[in-house]
Amino acid sequence: MINYTKRLDDAIRQSAWAHEQQNQHRKGTDIPYIIHPFGAMIIASNFTDDEDILIACLLHDTLEDVHSTIYSESDIESEFGEKVLSITKDVTKDKKLCNWHEQSKAYLLHLENKACDEAIIVSAADKMHNLSSILFDYTKCGDDLWQRFYTKSADDQLWWYKSVLDVVVKRNNIVELNEEFTRLVSELSNLLTKNKH
């Protein structure tokens, strides 16, 4: 159960504000972006009551997607502390790398070998919410859905989620989380296999 503190409320508001200032919505929709970090936080709350993890879920895309003049590492640290900043950095792709594949491979390497344990839960919750959105949107859009993504490839998306799952299962000992993440990846895999025939 979530203990709804002022600190958690501040993180919800800050995440909603930062992504709105960036004029960010969910890919290919007009849905406010806050639905994603909030969804990731709700998923994580099924497996932990650690407030730093829940706040990091809410802020997990700010460093990657929001310009630092709007919301920065120092803002996170001053408002929510060094631990939240550390977790958030552990789940942030390096945008200095030149393409999606390089960024994704670097993320996986960092997640497996250097990220803190708390970041594994945040990463899993993030990907599980994305998978739930993909599965829902696929029922509405079909294969047109893949045009929303950088590589426009269903196979790339499946590779990405399977790869993150592999790291999470290696690093994480919360059985229920691993099982639910596995179920979602399998559902995507089965959907893509069925629609190739």
C-alpha positions as CSV (number, residue, x, y, z in Angstrom):
1,M,0.0,0.0,0.0
2,I,1.3,3.5,-0.8
3,N,1.9,5.8,2.1
4,Y,0.8,9.1,0.5
5,T,3.2,11.6,2.0
6,K,3.8,15.3,1.1
7,R,7.2,14.2,-0.4
8,L,5.5,11.8,-2.8
9,D,2.8,14.4,-3.6
10,D,5.6,16.9,-4.4
11,A,7.2,14.3,-6.7
12,I,3.9,13.7,-8.6
13,R,3.4,17.4,-9.1
14,Q,7.0,18.0,-10.1
15,S,7.0,15.2,-12.7
16,A,3.7,16.4,-14.1
17,W,4.9,20.0,-14.3
18,A,8.3,19.1,-15.9
19,H,6.9,16.9,-18.6
20,E,4.2,19.5,-19.3
21,Q,6.8,22.3,-19.6
22,Q,8.6,20.1,-22.2
23,N,5.2,19.8,-24.0
24,Q,5.5,16.0,-23.8
25,H,2.8,13.5,-24.4
26,R,2.7,9.7,-24.7
27,K,4.0,8.6,-28.1
28,G,1.5,9.2,-30.9
29,T,-1.2,10.4,-28.5
30,D,-2.5,13.5,-26.8
31,I,-2.4,11.7,-23.4
32,P,-0.5,13.8,-20.8
33,Y,2.9,12.2,-20.2
34,I,2.4,12.0,-16.4
35,I,0.3,8.9,-16.9
36,H,3.5,6.9,-17.6
37,P,5.7,7.8,-14.6
38,F,2.5,7.6,-12.4
39,G,1.7,4.2,-13.9
40,A,5.3,3.0,-13.3
41,M,5.1,4.2,-9.7
42,I,1.8,2.3,-9.1
43,I,3.4,-0.9,-10.6
44,A,6.5,-0.5,-8.4
45,S,4.2,0.0,-5.3
46,N,3.0,-3.6,-5.8
47,F,6.5,-4.8,-5.0
48,T,8.0,-2.2,-2.6
49,D,7.0,0.6,-0.2
50,D,10.4,2.3,-0.4
51,E,9.5,5.9,-1.0
52,D,12.8,6.7,-2.8
53,I,12.0,4.0,-5.4
54,L,8.5,5.3,-5.9
55,I,9.7,8.9,-6.3
56,A,12.4,7.7,-8.7
57,C,9.7,6.1,-10.8
58,L,7.9,9.4,-10.9
59,L,11.1,11.2,-12.0
60,H,12.7,8.4,-14.1
61,D,12.3,10.2,-17.5
62,T,13.0,13.7,-16.4
63,L,16.8,13.7,-17.0
64,E,16.3,11.9,-20.3
65,D,13.4,13.8,-21.8
66,V,13.2,17.2,-20.0
67,H,15.7,20.0,-20.8
68,S,18.0,20.7,-17.9
69,T,16.9,24.4,-17.9
70,I,13.4,23.1,-16.9
71,Y,14.4,20.4,-14.5
72,S,17.9,19.2,-13.7
73,E,20.0,16.8,-11.6
74,S,20.5,19.5,-9.0
75,D,16.8,20.1,-8.8
76,I,16.2,16.4,-8.1
77,E,18.9,16.3,-5.5
78,S,17.8,19.4,-3.7
79,E,14.2,18.4,-3.7
80,F,14.3,14.7,-3.2
81,G,17.9,13.8,-2.1
82,E,21.0,12.1,-3.4
83,K,19.5,8.6,-3.4
84,V,16.6,9.5,-5.7
85,L,19.0,11.3,-8.0
86,S,21.3,8.2,-8.1
87,I,18.4,5.8,-8.9
88,T,17.1,8.2,-11.6
89,K,20.6,8.5,-13.2
90,D,20.9,4.7,-13.2
91,V,17.8,4.4,-15.5
92,T,18.6,7.3,-17.8
93,K,19.8,6.6,-21.3
94,D,22.9,8.4,-22.5
95,K,21.6,10.7,-25.2
96,K,25.2,11.6,-26.2
97,L,25.5,8.2,-27.9
98,C,24.5,8.5,-31.6
99,N,21.6,6.2,-32.0
100,W,18.9,4.2,-30.3
101,H,20.7,0.9,-30.5
102,E,23.9,2.2,-29.0
103,Q,21.9,4.0,-26.2
104,S,20.0,0.8,-25.5
105,K,23.1,-1.4,-25.3
106,A,24.8,1.1,-23.0
107,Y,21.7,1.2,-20.8
108,L,21.6,-2.6,-20.6
109,L,25.3,-2.8,-19.7
110,H,25.0,-0.2,-17.0
111,L,21.8,-1.8,-15.6
112,E,23.4,-5.2,-15.4
113,N,26.8,-4.2,-14.0
114,K,26.6,-0.8,-12.2
115,A,23.0,0.2,-11.4
116,C,21.9,0.1,-7.8
117,D,19.3,-2.6,-6.7
118,E,16.6,0.1,-6.4
119,A,17.1,1.1,-10.1
120,I,16.3,-2.5,-11.2
121,I,12.8,-2.1,-9.7
122,V,12.3,1.3,-11.3
123,S,13.5,0.0,-14.7
124,A,11.2,-3.0,-14.5
125,A,8.2,-0.9,-13.5
126,D,9.0,1.6,-16.3
127,K,9.2,-1.2,-18.9
128,M,6.1,-3.0,-17.6
129,H,4.0,0.1,-17.9
130,N,5.3,0.7,-21.4
131,L,4.5,-2.9,-22.4
132,S,1.0,-2.6,-21.0
133,S,0.6,0.6,-23.1
134,I,2.0,-1.1,-26.2
135,L,-0.3,-4.1,-25.8
136,F,-3.4,-1.8,-25.4
137,D,-2.4,0.5,-28.2
138,Y,-1.7,-2.4,-30.6
139,T,-5.4,-3.5,-30.3
140,K,-6.3,0.0,-31.5
141,C,-3.6,0.7,-34.1
142,G,-2.2,-2.7,-35.2
143,D,1.1,-2.5,-37.0
144,D,0.9,1.2,-37.5
145,L,1.8,1.4,-33.8
146,W,5.5,0.8,-34.6
147,Q,5.7,4.0,-36.6
148,R,5.7,5.9,-33.3
149,F,9.1,4.4,-32.3
150,Y,12.6,5.6,-33.3
151,T,13.5,2.4,-35.3
152,K,9.9,1.8,-36.5
153,S,10.5,-1.9,-35.8
154,A,8.4,-4.3,-33.8
155,D,11.4,-6.7,-33.6
156,D,13.5,-4.0,-32.1
157,Q,10.9,-3.3,-29.4
158,L,10.7,-7.0,-28.6
159,W,14.5,-7.3,-28.4
160,W,14.6,-4.3,-26.1
161,Y,12.0,-5.6,-23.6
162,K,13.4,-9.1,-23.6
163,S,16.9,-7.7,-23.0
164,V,15.8,-5.6,-20.1
165,L,13.8,-8.5,-18.7
166,D,16.9,-10.7,-18.9
167,V,18.9,-8.2,-16.8
168,V,16.1,-7.7,-14.3
169,V,15.7,-11.5,-13.7
170,K,19.5,-11.7,-13.2
171,R,19.6,-8.8,-10.7
172,N,16.2,-8.9,-9.0
173,N,14.9,-11.5,-6.5
174,I,11.3,-10.3,-6.3
175,V,9.7,-13.4,-7.8
176,E,6.3,-11.7,-8.4
177,L,7.8,-8.8,-10.3
178,N,9.9,-11.1,-12.5
179,E,6.8,-13.2,-13.3
180,E,4.6,-10.3,-14.2
181,F,7.4,-8.7,-16.4
182,T,7.9,-12.1,-18.1
183,R,4.1,-12.5,-18.7
184,L,4.0,-9.1,-20.5
185,V,7.1,-9.8,-22.6
186,S,5.6,-13.2,-23.6
187,E,2.3,-11.5,-24.5
188,L,4.1,-9.1,-26.8
189,S,6.1,-11.9,-28.3
190,N,3.0,-14.1,-28.9
191,L,1.1,-11.1,-30.4
192,L,3.9,-10.4,-32.9
193,T,4.3,-14.1,-33.8
194,K,0.5,-14.4,-34.4
195,N,0.4,-11.3,-36.6
196,K,3.3,-12.4,-38.8
197,H,1.3,-15.3,-40.1
